[in-house]
Amino acid sequence: MKFIQFQFIHFSHKVLKSMNLSLILLLAYFIGPIYYIFSFKNSYSLYTRRQKFKKKSNLIYSPLKVKINYVKYWLETLWLTKDNFNRTIMDNVQIKNEHYIENLKNSDIGFIFALPHLGNWEMAIPVGKSLNLDLVAVAEPLENTRVLSWFKSLREQLGCEIILGGKGQNTFKLIQDKILSGKHVCLLAERSVNKSGVGVEFFGEVAAFPKGPVALALKTKVAIVPAAFLKLEDSYTLVFEKPFYVPLFENEAQSIQQGLKVLAKSFEKLISLDVNQWHSIKPVWTNEY
């Protein structure tokens, strides 16, 4: 089954990368509703989020649109190559708040980009390279090692060094060393992979955020820059939120807690740009586990 899954992804990439992206994305409006229906249990669970967003921020959250945008993410990723991006998208990318990172880039040590599962973070890689960022990211462990290897190769071709996470990898120390050597580390940071995390208020309710990005920033004393790459008003846009340093309190746990509060507020701002492009369809809030 894993071999078939990999062959399907590999074949889809070979076919889609030679096609027009706008035409490819039209498929999402056909595939998305089918995916929505066949993953009905998950789709139904997403409806509990509608009230969260409406109550806290008066945002209109649509599980169907979320599933369509999730399909768009996959179609874009299967289409994505360095040449395709440079030829089709790069010249039309908008960058908001680039000044936030100008001074940080002049340091001998790196910093951390913290991203939510919003828009298409793979596409942020070539834009980051155009800003002279030396990018490193961590790949989540996947059961299908062939698919994991394909994703790793794609991201490295786009210009981002990939560290494979997982048990026994000493990932924290590896990333710490990369930051101190001047690398700019990208971490998806609003969903805990291991069904655990630190409780933090997120859109008015308690969510379980991974502590890794904040703990790394505290250890290395570098800034965290919340960021996202999404489509706004029909233009692909890289958005930087205001950088922050994790405040130092009496103990590490309290410092991490306060850092996560700041990060959660920044993510709320980014996700509010278009809540339906936030296609995190796995549990985030503690009452979803």
N, C-alpha and C positions, 0 to 999 in steps of 0.2 A: 504493500500500500504506500509506504514511504517513497519507494522508487517511482511509482506511478505519479504521486504528488509532485515530485521533483521534475519528472519528465513533462508534466503538464505545464508547470511554471516555466521551464526552459523553452518549451515549444512556443508558449504564449509570448514570451519575450522576443523570440526570433521573428514571430509574425508581426507583433504590434510595433516593434521599434522601427519598422519601415513604413508605418502608416501615419496619416495626419492625426495629430493629437485631438483636435476639436471633434473629428468624426468618432474617434475612439471613445471619448467621454460621453457621447450620446448613448453609447451602450449601457451606461450606468443607469439610465432611466428605464431600461428594460430589465437588466439584471438585478438592480437594487430592489424593486418590489418583489421579485421572485425570492431573493435572498431573505427579505423581510418576512415573507410568508413561511418559508421552510425553516427559518430560525425563530419561529413564533414565540417560543418560550423566552428566549432572550429579548426579543422585540417587546413582548408584553412587560417584562421587568423594567425596560427603559421608560415605560410610561410613568413609573413612580417618580422619575426625575422631573417631570413636567411641572409639578407643583413646587418643587424646590426652586427652580429657576423663576417661575412666575412670582412666587412669594418674595424671594430675595431681590431679584433684579428686574422683574417684569419682562423676562425674556421668553420668547415663544419657542419652545423646544419640541421638535417633531422627530420621534423615533424613525419614521419612514425616511425623512430627509437625511438623518444620521446614517442609516444603512446605505442610502444612495451615495453619500459622500465617502463612506468607507469603501465602496466599490470603486469610486473615482480614484481614491488613494492607490488602490491596487492596480488599476488600469494605468495611471500615471507612472507608477513604479515599474511596471512591466514594459512600458514604452521608454523609460528613461535610459539614456546613455549620455556620456559627456558631450558627444557631438550633437545629439538631438537637443540637449538643453542649450548649448551655446548657439545653435543655429535658430532655434524657435522661441526661446524664452528669455535668455539672459538680457538682451537689449531692452526688454520691456518690463523688467523687474523694478518695483518701487521699494525703496528702503526708508523706513521710518525711524527716526531717532538715532541715526548713525553716530551722532556726536557723543552719545552715551559711551561708546567703546573706543573713541579716538585716544583718550589719555591712557586707557588701560592697555592698549596695544603697544605703547611705548615702554612698558615695563619689561625687565629681564625675566620675570616669572609670568606664568600664564594666568588664566582665570577660567571660570566655569559658566557655560551656557546651560541653563535649566529650561527644558522645553516640556509643554504638555502635549498630549496626543492630539494635536490640532493641525489641520491642513496636511501638508506633506513635508515632513522634516528631511526626507532624502534630498529634496530639491534645494534645501538650504545649503547643502555642502558646496556646490560650485559657486554660489553667491558668496559664501564665506571665504572661499579661496580668492575670489576677485577682490576681497577686502584685505588681502594679505594675512589671513588668519591661518594658523598652523593647527589644523583640527584633528582631534582624537575623539573617538566615541567607543562605547561599550555595547557589544551585541548581546542581547538577551539569549540565554541558552534555549535551543529548540531541540525537540526530540528527533526531528529529521535533520541530520547533520549535513545532508546534501543541500537542502534548502538554506541552512545556516551559512554554508560555504558560499552559495550563490549570492546571498545578501552581502556577505563580507567582501566578496570580489567586486560587486557593484559599487559599494560605498568607497572602496579604496580606489577604484578607477575614477570616481568622481572627485577624489582628492582628500579623503578622510581616513586616517589610520584607524584600524579597528582592533580593539582588545576584546577577546572572547571572555565573557563572564562565566559564572558557575562555580560549583563547589571545588575547592582545592586549587583555585587559580590565584589566590591572594590579590584579587582585583583592586581592593582599596589601596594597597601599597603601590601597585603598578601605576594607577592613575595619579596618586600623590606625587610619585617621581616624575611623571609626565608634566604635571602642572608646574612643579618647581624647576623643570628644565625649559619652561617657556611655552608649553603647548596650551592650546585652548580646547578644553574638554567639554563635549556635548553630552548631556544626560537627560533622558526622559524621566520626569520627576514628579508626576502626580498620581502614579499608580504603583502599588507595591506588588511585585511579581509573586512573592511568596505568601500572599494572603496575610501579611502582617505589616506593621509600620507604626508610625507615631501618630496619635490622634491630633488632628488640627481642624479648626473651623474652616469650612469651605462651602461657600454659598449657603451659609446659615446652619449647616449640620456638620457633624463630626465625620471626617474622612480619614483614611489610613494612608498617609504619605510615607514613601521611603525616606529614611533619614540620611542615606548615603551622600547626596549632593551637598546638603548643609553640613554634615559631619566633615566632608572633605574640605569645604571652604573654611571651616573653623580650624581644622588641623593645619592647613597651608596658609591661612590668613590672607586668602585672595577673595576677590569679589565674585558674586553670583550675578549673572545677567539673564533675567527671564527673557525668552524670545520665542517667536513662532513664525512659520512660513505658511501663508494661506492666501486664498484668493479674495480680494476685496474690490468691489465695483469692477469686476471682470479683469482685474490686474493682479498678477502674482506679487505678493508683498511680504517682505521680511520686516518684522516688527521687533524692535528692542524695547523692553521696559527698563525702567531706571535700575541701574546696578545697586547692589547693597552688600555690605559686609555683615557677617553674622555677629551679633552683639555678644560680648564676653560677659558672662555672669559668674556666679559663685561656683557653679559646677557645669559640666559638659551637657548634661541632660537638659538643664534649664536654658542654656545657650542654644541648643539644637531646637528646642520647642519654640523659642522666640524667632529663630531664623525661619522655621517652617511657617510661622504666622505671616511673616513678611512675604515669603514665597507664595503662599496661598492667595494673598490679596493681589499679587502681581498676576497670577494665573487667572484669577477672576476677571481682571481687566482684559487680558488677552482673549479668553474664551468668550467674553461678552461681545467681542468684535463680530463674531458669528458663531453662536452656540451650536449650530447644527454641523459645523465643520469640526467640532470636537467629537471625534468618532472613537472615544474610549468606551467600548461596549462591555468591558469586564467590570467587576465590582470596584468601586472607588470609595464610596461611603461605607462606614462600618455596618450599617443596617442592610447592606446589599449582600453581605457575605453569607 
